Amino acid sequence: MSKSFHKNSNFYKKYLGAGYEIKRKKQEVFVSLVFLIIKISFSLLAIISLIKLGYSSKVRLTRVREIQDAFLYEQYRFNVLTSRFDDLLSSEGEQRFMKDQDQMISRDIIRVIWR
């Protein structure tokens, strides 16, 4: 008798087929469980990566804002000093400069003003 006859026979289906089906279902459950664990692992990896990316972006934007604020402050100081320098070189700038120097030089220092 051939093997196919035994597989199709009632004996095979009744006694050996049930054990084979149970074993096959256990393997399917095991494989499904492994794939589920892999999917969960990759999902957690993606979520953690997104959280790290968001935090890094926040830190970067904070640093950019700080640099921008420092640049605007230095630009303001530059504009003020430029206007003071332009006033110094304008007509009667020397007298304005001396008035400013009165505030900068302390009172107990002897000053010599050339005219």
Backbone as CSV, one residue per row, in Angstrom:
resi,resn,N_x,N_y,N_z,CA_x,CA_y,CA_z,C_x,C_y,C_z
1,MET,0.834,-1.177,0.000,0.000,0.000,0.000,0.880,1.241,0.000
2,SER,0.384,2.250,-0.633,1.154,3.477,-0.715,0.905,4.356,0.501
3,LYS,1.794,5.322,0.664,1.669,6.212,1.806,0.447,7.091,1.690
4,SER,0.096,7.490,0.490,-1.068,8.340,0.328,-2.341,7.624,0.766
5,PHE,-2.332,6.328,0.630,-3.505,5.577,1.077,-3.653,5.666,2.590
6,HIS,-2.527,5.580,3.274,-2.568,5.639,4.739,-3.002,7.032,5.216
7,LYS,-2.573,8.072,4.515,-2.933,9.427,4.930,-4.413,9.687,4.706
8,ASN,-4.967,9.089,3.702,-6.376,9.309,3.399,-7.299,8.350,4.133
9,SER,-6.727,7.387,4.762,-7.575,6.384,5.415,-8.223,6.966,6.672
10,ASN,-9.261,6.341,7.088,-9.985,6.774,8.292,-9.124,6.645,9.536
11,PHE,-8.280,5.633,9.576,-7.410,5.428,10.731,-6.473,6.624,10.909
12,TYR,-5.861,7.044,9.816,-4.936,8.168,9.876,-5.666,9.424,10.326
13,LYS,-6.823,9.681,9.756,-7.582,10.877,10.111,-8.067,10.817,11.550
14,LYS,-8.410,9.622,12.004,-9.005,9.493,13.324,-7.968,9.576,14.434
15,TYR,-6.821,8.954,14.281,-5.869,8.870,15.370,-4.623,9.746,15.162
16,LEU,-3.985,9.651,14.033,-2.750,10.382,13.806,-3.016,11.821,13.353
17,GLY,-4.102,12.041,12.651,-4.408,13.374,12.131,-4.680,14.379,13.233
18,ALA,-5.313,13.987,14.310,-5.635,14.908,15.407,-4.361,15.389,16.095
19,GLY,-3.418,14.490,16.311,-2.148,14.867,16.930,-1.357,15.808,16.036
20,TYR,-1.380,15.517,14.755,-0.687,16.364,13.799,-1.312,17.748,13.751
21,GLU,-2.640,17.829,13.772,-3.361,19.114,13.755,-3.040,19.922,15.006
22,ILE,-3.004,19.273,16.152,-2.695,19.968,17.408,-1.266,20.507,17.362
23,LYS,-0.327,19.676,16.857,1.056,20.104,16.748,1.191,21.274,15.784
24,ARG,0.482,21.217,14.664,0.522,22.286,13.676,-0.072,23.573,14.244
25,LYS,-1.148,23.477,14.981,-1.763,24.665,15.581,-0.845,25.281,16.641
26,LYS,-0.153,24.430,17.404,0.793,24.947,18.389,1.927,25.706,17.706
27,GLN,2.404,25.141,16.593,3.455,25.822,15.845,2.962,27.163,15.293
28,GLU,1.730,27.193,14.792,1.162,28.441,14.278,1.034,29.483,15.386
29,VAL,0.598,29.049,16.560,0.473,29.974,17.689,1.847,30.490,18.100
30,PHE,2.834,29.604,18.114,4.192,30.010,18.481,4.750,31.015,17.478
31,VAL,4.588,30.730,16.202,5.087,31.643,15.170,4.353,32.976,15.249
32,SER,3.046,32.946,15.454,2.269,34.189,15.591,2.743,34.989,16.797
33,LEU,3.032,34.308,17.894,3.514,34.975,19.097,4.879,35.617,18.855
34,VAL,5.760,34.915,18.161,7.089,35.466,17.850,6.946,36.721,16.991
35,PHE,6.099,36.653,15.956,5.902,37.822,15.102,5.245,38.970,15.858
36,LEU,4.354,38.665,16.771,3.729,39.709,17.590,4.781,40.396,18.472
37,ILE,5.678,39.612,19.053,6.741,40.181,19.883,7.656,41.062,19.030
38,ILE,7.966,40.616,17.819,8.816,41.418,16.924,8.114,42.726,16.553
39,LYS,6.820,42.650,16.260,6.066,43.871,15.920,6.034,44.834,17.094
40,ILE,5.817,44.322,18.297,5.788,45.182,19.486,7.164,45.813,19.708
41,SER,8.229,45.027,19.512,9.590,45.559,19.692,9.867,46.693,18.712
42,PHE,9.513,46.489,17.443,9.736,47.548,16.459,8.859,48.770,16.735
43,SER,7.656,48.558,17.222,6.794,49.687,17.571,7.395,50.492,18.716
44,LEU,7.879,49.805,19.742,8.525,50.497,20.862,9.780,51.231,20.407
45,LEU,10.541,50.609,19.534,11.740,51.258,18.996,11.374,52.530,18.239
46,ALA,10.313,52.472,17.442,9.874,53.654,16.689,9.389,54.752,17.633
47,ILE,8.631,54.391,18.656,8.117,55.387,19.602,9.272,56.046,20.367
48,ILE,10.219,55.252,20.818,11.362,55.808,21.550,12.182,56.723,20.641
49,SER,12.361,56.309,19.393,13.112,57.147,18.443,12.399,58.474,18.204
50,LEU,11.075,58.444,18.088,10.327,59.681,17.889,10.426,60.594,19.107
51,ILE,10.406,60.016,20.288,10.539,60.821,21.515,11.920,61.477,21.561
52,LYS,12.966,60.704,21.250,14.318,61.277,21.239,14.449,62.358,20.181
53,LEU,13.863,62.145,19.024,13.915,63.131,17.953,13.199,64.412,18.364
54,GLY,12.045,64.282,19.015,11.314,65.458,19.490,12.105,66.227,20.529
55,TYR,12.734,65.534,21.452,13.533,66.202,22.478,14.726,66.920,21.857
56,SER,15.395,66.260,20.924,16.544,66.887,20.257,16.110,68.134,19.487
57,SER,14.952,68.064,18.848,14.450,69.233,18.120,14.137,70.375,19.078
58,LYS,13.570,70.046,20.229,13.260,71.077,21.216,14.529,71.753,21.714
59,VAL,15.561,70.963,22.015,16.842,71.518,22.482,17.446,72.401,21.391
60,ARG,17.386,71.928,20.159,17.949,72.695,19.038,17.221,74.021,18.867
61,LEU,15.899,74.002,18.935,15.137,75.246,18.789,15.410,76.205,19.939
62,THR,15.590,75.674,21.131,15.920,76.520,22.277,17.280,77.200,22.060
63,ARG,18.241,76.447,21.568,19.563,77.024,21.306,19.501,78.067,20.201
64,VAL,18.695,77.806,19.175,18.562,78.773,18.088,17.952,80.071,18.608
65,ARG,16.943,79.962,19.483,16.332,81.166,20.064,17.342,81.945,20.897
66,GLU,18.152,81.237,21.691,19.168,81.913,22.498,20.179,82.641,21.609
67,ILE,20.616,81.983,20.561,21.576,82.608,19.647,20.939,83.808,18.954
68,GLN,19.685,83.676,18.579,18.987,84.783,17.915,18.843,85.973,18.864
69,ASP,18.491,85.709,20.115,18.381,86.796,21.095,19.721,87.483,21.318
70,ALA,20.795,86.681,21.427,22.127,87.268,21.615,22.517,88.105,20.395
71,PHE,22.199,87.605,19.204,22.508,88.359,17.989,21.740,89.671,17.944
72,LEU,20.453,89.643,18.284,19.666,90.880,18.265,20.189,91.887,19.284
73,TYR,20.618,91.404,20.461,21.178,92.295,21.478,22.475,92.932,20.969
74,GLU,23.351,92.115,20.399,24.613,92.653,19.878,24.367,93.604,18.704
75,GLN,23.379,93.319,17.896,23.041,94.211,16.787,22.531,95.552,17.318
76,TYR,21.723,95.519,18.379,21.241,96.747,19.003,22.417,97.555,19.553
77,ARG,23.328,96.874,20.263,24.508,97.573,20.797,25.350,98.164,19.682
78,PHE,25.515,97.433,18.602,26.275,97.932,17.464,25.626,99.183,16.885
79,ASN,24.300,99.163,16.744,23.602,100.335,16.207,23.746,101.540,17.124
80,VAL,23.659,101.329,18.433,23.820,102.428,19.382,25.235,102.994,19.309
81,LEU,26.233,102.126,19.318,27.621,102.595,19.254,27.935,103.257,17.918
82,THR,27.352,102.750,16.856,27.558,103.363,15.543,26.978,104.771,15.511
83,SER,25.800,104.921,16.069,25.193,106.260,16.082,26.007,107.210,16.969
84,ARG,26.533,106.709,18.098,27.379,107.562,18.953,28.665,107.948,18.241
85,PHE,29.242,107.017,17.503,30.462,107.321,16.757,30.174,108.335,15.655
86,ASP,29.041,108.162,14.980,28.661,109.132,13.944,28.429,110.514,14.548
87,ASP,27.826,110.556,15.726,27.630,111.850,16.403,28.976,112.477,16.772
88,LEU,29.935,111.666,17.151,31.253,112.171,17.504,31.924,112.824,16.304
89,LEU,31.758,112.258,15.140,32.399,112.800,13.943,31.597,113.929,13.300
90,SER,30.399,114.170,13.771,29.598,115.252,13.210,30.059,116.594,13.788
91,SER,29.457,117.683,13.326,29.827,119.004,13.852,29.422,119.088,15.315
92,GLU,30.269,119.674,16.105,30.106,119.808,17.545,30.074,118.453,18.254
93,GLY,30.621,117.467,17.604,30.681,116.139,18.213,31.653,116.060,19.349
94,GLU,32.714,116.865,19.261,33.727,116.859,20.306,33.141,117.316,21.633
95,GLN,32.281,118.333,21.593,31.681,118.830,22.831,30.725,117.788,23.429
96,ARG,29.982,117.114,22.556,29.100,116.045,23.069,29.930,114.914,23.674
97,PHE,31.055,114.631,23.052,31.939,113.590,23.571,32.447,113.947,24.959
98,MET,32.824,115.209,25.155,33.311,115.652,26.466,32.207,115.581,27.508
99,LYS,30.983,115.878,27.105,29.875,115.762,28.058,29.669,114.307,28.475
100,ASP,29.817,113.416,27.512,29.700,111.993,27.842,30.842,111.542,28.733
101,GLN,32.027,112.112,28.519,33.186,111.723,29.304,33.045,112.164,30.753
102,ASP,32.324,113.244,30.987,32.107,113.681,32.377,31.401,112.586,33.168
103,GLN,30.543,111.881,32.504,29.813,110.820,33.202,30.664,109.566,33.354
104,MET,31.598,109.351,32.446,32.401,108.134,32.489,33.594,108.243,33.420
105,ILE,34.181,109.431,33.534,35.368,109.606,34.360,34.924,109.928,35.781
106,SER,35.534,109.238,36.741,35.135,109.473,38.124,35.568,110.864,38.571
107,ARG,34.995,111.359,39.633,35.161,112.747,40.078,36.552,113.051,40.642
108,ASP,37.214,112.073,41.201,38.483,112.371,41.886,39.705,112.253,40.969
109,ILE,39.518,112.197,39.685,40.634,112.127,38.736,40.795,113.507,38.089
110,ILE,42.061,113.925,37.973,42.338,115.217,37.352,42.240,115.063,35.840
111,ARG,41.497,115.969,35.220,41.300,115.906,33.778,41.982,117.106,33.128
112,VAL,42.529,116.848,31.983,43.115,117.928,31.183,42.328,117.977,29.888
113,ILE,41.758,119.128,29.601,40.981,119.288,28.381,41.737,120.266,27.497
114,TRP,42.149,119.840,26.335,42.871,120.680,25.385,41.879,121.406,24.529
115,ARG,42.137,122.689,24.349,41.243,123.488,23.498,42.005,124.099,22.391
